[in-house]
Amino acid sequence: MKLTKKEIESANCLYSDLSNLISEVDTIQKQEGYTVTDELLLSYFSDFMESANVNTDVTIKVLENFGDTGRDLARNLKVKWGY
């Protein structure tokens, strides 16, 4: 799974954007009193990236930066796509 420089840049941008989204959702949750788990957000992200036909290697790279939950989702994609 060797990424090009452009793919690494894309992965870094996606990681940053997704981190910001999770942070914003956490803040809103605390204010509004409801719960959306990081696992749910990461799962939606993974499904969205797959539906958008984004390079699976990029999606895996991004997910692997989100702790155990992200690594588990990345591993599921690897199994699904025969890595």
N, C-alpha and C positions, 0 to 999 in steps of 0.2 A: 504494500500500500504506500507507494511513493507518490507524494503530491508535488505538483508543479508550484513554482513561486506564486503564480496567480491563484491557485487553489488554496494555498496556505494563507494568502491575504484574505481571500473570501471567508475561509474558516475563522480567521481572527475577527473579522467584522461581524460575522454571524454570532460568534461567541459573545462578543461585546454587546450586541443588540439583545440577545437572548438573556444575558445577565441583567441588563437594564430592565427588561420586561419583567423578569422574575422579581427583581427588587421593587418595581413599581406595584406589581400585584400584591406583594407582601405588605407594602405600605397601605394600600387601599383596603386589603383584608382586615388589617388591624383597626382601621377607621370605621369600616362598615360591619365588622363582626361576622364575616363568612370565611370559608376556607377553600382555597384552591391549592392543591399540593404541587410541589416542584415536580414530582413524578408525573402528574397529569399534564403540566405545561410541557415538560420534556417529551412526553409521549405524543402530544399534539404537534410539537415541533418536528419530531421524527416522521410522523405521518404526513405532515404538510410537505416536508422536504422530499419525501418519496413521491408524493402525488405531483409535485412540481418538476419531477425528473432531474433533481439536483444530483450531481455526482455523489454516489453513496460514500465514497472515501471522505469527502468533505463533511458530510453529515456525521459520519463515525468520528472523525477528528473533533468536531465540535462537541458531540455528546460525551466523549471521553474526558472532557474537562469539567464535568458536572458530578463529581463524586461517584459513590457507589451506584446511585440510580442511573446516572448518565452512562457509566461503564456497562451496566446491565443492559440498557437499551442498545448501546453500541454492539455489545456481544450478540444480542438477538438479531440485529441487522446482519452481522457477519455470518451467523448461522444461516439466516434466510437466503443470503446471496452467495453462500458457499465459499467464504474466505478461508 
